[in-house]
Amino acid sequence: MDPTGIEAGNVVRLRKRHPCGGDTWEVIRIGTDIGLCCQTCGRYVLLRRALFRQRLKAVLSPEGAPSPERSAR
């Protein structure tokens, strides 16, 4: 999956879990690196675009759209 369609504010799922146990991340920054914030513990990390592309599993909610958890209620 190519990260060119990714925008700040998207929630994504990565293939590897964070040590806190979370696997969902909010995209904070797009640039040379992709800035991500863990939705479980709040940790901020930077990934190179190539590494982000390899680890990206799914885009859960695009910017401005309701997340799946909110629409289920």
Backbone as a chain_set.jsonl record, in Angstrom:
{"seq": "MDPTGIEAGNVVRLRKRHPCGGDTWEVIRIGTDIGLCCQTCGRYVLLRRALFRQRLKAVLSPEGAPSPERSAR", "coords": {"N": [[0.847, -1.182, 0.0], [0.591, 2.163, -0.872], [1.769, 5.042, 0.776], [0.945, 7.537, -0.131], [-1.719, 8.245, -0.188], [-2.295, 8.645, 2.425], [-3.159, 10.82, 5.047], [-2.652, 13.463, 7.46], [-4.194, 12.856, 10.529], [-5.471, 10.506, 9.9], [-6.318, 7.216, 11.051], [-4.435, 4.378, 11.505], [-3.585, 0.874, 11.129], [-0.881, -1.078, 12.088], [1.401, -3.737, 11.183], [3.101, -4.823, 13.159], [2.815, -5.015, 16.668], [2.867, -2.436, 19.152], [5.074, -2.167, 21.994], [3.408, -1.64, 24.205], [1.138, -2.97, 23.612], [-0.715, -1.982, 21.847], [-1.986, -1.556, 18.495], [-2.968, 0.336, 16.842], [-2.644, 3.482, 15.323], [-2.416, 7.044, 15.164], [-1.977, 9.198, 12.476], [0.169, 11.831, 12.612], [1.982, 13.534, 11.393], [3.11, 14.22, 8.11], [5.753, 13.872, 5.963], [9.184, 13.823, 5.154], [9.572, 11.775, 6.89], [7.11, 9.706, 8.535], [5.033, 10.702, 11.044], [3.748, 9.203, 13.924], [1.253, 8.542, 16.42], [0.691, 6.512, 19.151], [-2.386, 4.991, 19.822], [-2.996, 3.742, 22.171], [-1.077, 4.197, 24.277], [-0.058, 6.729, 23.788], [2.491, 7.306, 22.87], [4.876, 8.872, 20.724], [6.186, 8.331, 17.541], [8.559, 8.28, 14.824], [8.592, 7.118, 11.529], [10.429, 6.038, 8.707], [9.374, 6.609, 5.335], [9.508, 4.331, 3.641], [9.692, 2.204, 5.484], [7.306, 2.591, 6.871], [5.488, 2.036, 4.782], [5.975, -0.704, 4.447], [5.118, -1.724, 6.921], [2.456, -0.97, 7.149], [-0.821, -2.029, 7.575], [-3.618, -1.573, 7.475], [-5.902, 1.111, 6.747], [-7.821, 2.588, 9.042], [-9.624, 4.711, 9.622], [-10.336, 7.371, 7.589], [-9.442, 10.868, 7.463], [-11.817, 12.975, 8.924], [-13.894, 11.181, 8.611], [-16.188, 9.038, 10.387], [-14.948, 6.862, 12.918], [-14.737, 3.223, 12.952], [-15.478, 2.241, 15.492], [-17.078, 4.246, 16.571], [-19.258, 4.337, 14.806], [-20.491, 1.937, 15.266], [-21.932, 2.17, 17.566]], "CA": [[0.0, 0.0, 0.0], [1.391, 3.37, -0.995], [1.309, 6.024, 1.762], [0.6, 8.85, -0.685], [-3.109, 8.519, 0.141], [-2.384, 8.858, 3.866], [-3.151, 12.22, 5.448], [-2.626, 13.694, 8.906], [-5.506, 12.631, 11.124], [-5.898, 9.133, 9.643], [-5.979, 6.178, 12.026], [-3.933, 3.231, 10.745], [-3.167, -0.31, 11.877], [0.406, -1.58, 11.621], [1.561, -5.186, 11.315], [3.73, -5.152, 14.442], [2.244, -4.334, 17.83], [3.735, -1.61, 19.992], [5.308, -2.879, 23.258], [2.29, -1.44, 25.136], [0.07, -3.868, 23.186], [-1.565, -1.33, 20.855], [-1.58, -1.672, 17.089], [-3.586, 1.421, 16.092], [-1.846, 4.703, 15.395], [-2.928, 8.218, 14.475], [-0.955, 9.878, 11.695], [0.287, 13.198, 13.097], [2.825, 14.329, 10.508], [3.529, 13.639, 6.836], [6.91, 14.584, 5.434], [10.197, 12.834, 4.819], [9.192, 10.685, 7.785], [5.712, 9.692, 8.929], [4.909, 10.796, 12.497], [2.604, 8.435, 14.41], [0.99, 8.57, 17.851], [0.012, 5.288, 19.567], [-3.708, 5.263, 20.376], [-3.103, 3.1, 23.474], [-0.252, 4.819, 25.326], [0.259, 8.108, 23.459], [3.886, 7.448, 22.438], [5.058, 9.448, 19.389], [7.322, 7.758, 16.833], [8.762, 8.632, 13.42], [9.012, 6.015, 10.665], [10.738, 6.387, 7.327], [8.259, 6.262, 4.442], [9.647, 2.95, 3.163], [9.364, 1.32, 6.597], [5.864, 2.75, 7.084], [4.82, 1.324, 3.69], [6.098, -2.135, 4.733], [4.398, -2.084, 8.14], [1.056, -0.586, 7.087], [-1.728, -3.148, 7.358], [-4.936, -1.075, 7.081], [-6.308, 2.461, 7.134], [-9.077, 2.348, 9.743], [-10.567, 5.812, 9.418], [-9.777, 8.55, 6.934], [-9.691, 12.135, 8.144], [-13.164, 13.502, 8.779], [-14.899, 10.12, 8.605], [-16.326, 8.429, 11.709], [-14.187, 5.623, 13.078], [-15.637, 2.066, 13.044], [-15.962, 2.092, 16.854], [-18.145, 5.226, 16.792], [-20.43, 4.04, 13.997], [-21.114, 0.723, 15.777], [-22.759, 2.501, 18.731]], "C": [[0.889, 1.241, 0.0], [0.889, 4.441, -0.026], [0.951, 7.386, 1.179], [-0.845, 9.22, -0.402], [-3.32, 8.788, 1.621], [-2.3, 10.345, 4.151], [-3.07, 12.312, 6.965], [-4.053, 13.563, 9.429], [-6.048, 11.239, 10.866], [-5.522, 8.244, 10.821], [-5.615, 4.941, 11.214], [-3.601, 2.082, 11.691], [-1.87, -0.799, 11.245], [0.511, -3.076, 11.898], [2.144, -5.598, 12.663], [3.061, -4.361, 15.562], [3.313, -3.511, 18.536], [3.962, -2.379, 21.297], [4.185, -2.706, 24.288], [1.103, -2.343, 24.783], [-0.844, -3.273, 22.12], [-1.057, -1.54, 19.44], [-2.259, -0.619, 16.225], [-2.851, 2.722, 16.37], [-2.556, 5.835, 14.667], [-1.77, 8.879, 13.743], [-0.963, 11.35, 12.1], [0.98, 14.079, 12.065], [3.167, 13.543, 9.252], [4.671, 14.498, 6.312], [7.901, 13.557, 4.939], [9.96, 11.578, 5.643], [7.704, 10.803, 8.073], [5.679, 9.705, 10.459], [3.627, 10.127, 12.951], [2.479, 8.554, 15.921], [0.189, 7.315, 18.201], [-1.317, 5.653, 20.227], [-3.888, 4.663, 21.763], [-2.348, 3.866, 24.553], [0.139, 6.262, 25.033], [1.692, 8.349, 23.016], [3.939, 7.964, 21.008], [6.304, 8.837, 18.765], [7.377, 8.308, 15.409], [9.217, 7.387, 12.67], [9.361, 6.565, 9.297], [9.583, 5.923, 6.45], [8.319, 4.804, 3.985], [9.265, 1.95, 4.26], [7.87, 1.39, 6.922], [5.087, 1.962, 6.04], [4.853, -0.185, 3.936], [5.207, -2.556, 5.89], [2.906, -1.776, 8.101], [0.189, -1.792, 6.748], [-3.089, -2.656, 6.863], [-5.096, 0.371, 7.511], [-7.696, 2.306, 7.738], [-10.08, 3.469, 9.552], [-9.864, 6.975, 8.751], [-10.163, 9.807, 7.702], [-11.107, 12.606, 7.867], [-14.254, 12.447, 8.75], [-15.015, 9.528, 10.006], [-15.547, 7.128, 11.782], [-15.166, 4.457, 13.231], [-16.228, 1.893, 14.443], [-17.136, 3.037, 17.113], [-19.404, 4.874, 16.016], [-21.164, 2.799, 14.488], [-22.067, 1.027, 16.945], [-24.081, 3.048, 18.339]], "O": [[1.829, 1.341, 0.789], [-0.309, 4.726, -0.007], [0.676, 8.314, 1.94], [-1.174, 10.406, -0.375], [-4.431, 9.128, 2.029], [-1.474, 11.051, 3.572], [-3.382, 11.352, 7.67], [-4.995, 14.094, 8.84], [-6.991, 10.817, 11.536], [-4.528, 8.491, 11.504], [-6.375, 4.505, 10.35], [-3.369, 2.282, 12.883], [-1.769, -0.92, 10.025], [-0.203, -3.612, 12.746], [1.732, -6.603, 13.242], [2.777, -3.173, 15.408], [4.497, -3.846, 18.517], [3.108, -3.18, 21.676], [4.031, -3.556, 25.165], [0.166, -2.467, 25.571], [-1.666, -3.988, 21.547], [0.144, -1.683, 19.212], [-2.145, -0.665, 15.0], [-2.485, 3.018, 17.507], [-3.225, 5.603, 13.66], [-0.705, 9.095, 14.323], [-1.974, 12.035, 11.95], [0.607, 15.238, 11.882], [3.474, 12.352, 9.316], [4.551, 15.721, 6.234], [7.515, 12.537, 4.37], [10.126, 10.46, 5.155], [7.106, 11.862, 7.882], [6.238, 8.813, 11.097], [2.547, 10.428, 12.443], [3.484, 8.655, 16.624], [-0.869, 7.073, 17.62], [-1.362, 6.526, 21.093], [-4.828, 5.026, 22.47], [-2.897, 4.154, 25.616], [0.62, 6.959, 25.927], [2.076, 9.499, 22.805], [3.141, 7.547, 20.167], [7.366, 8.824, 19.388], [6.365, 8.747, 14.862], [10.12, 6.681, 13.119], [8.677, 7.45, 8.782], [8.893, 4.958, 6.781], [7.296, 4.121, 3.948], [8.588, 0.959, 3.986], [7.245, 0.37, 7.214], [4.117, 1.285, 6.381], [3.87, -0.874, 3.666], [4.603, -3.628, 5.849], [2.159, -2.274, 8.943], [0.43, -2.487, 5.762], [-3.66, -3.24, 5.941], [-4.511, 0.809, 8.501], [-8.642, 1.938, 7.042], [-11.264, 3.209, 9.342], [-8.897, 7.509, 9.293], [-11.104, 9.797, 8.495], [-11.547, 12.635, 6.718], [-15.433, 12.784, 8.854], [-14.031, 9.517, 10.746], [-15.497, 6.376, 10.809], [-16.319, 4.677, 13.604], [-17.367, 1.443, 14.573], [-18.086, 2.666, 17.802], [-20.51, 5.088, 16.512], [-22.338, 2.615, 14.166], [-22.925, 0.204, 17.265], [-24.894, 3.375, 19.203]]}, "num_chains": 1, "name": "protein.A"}
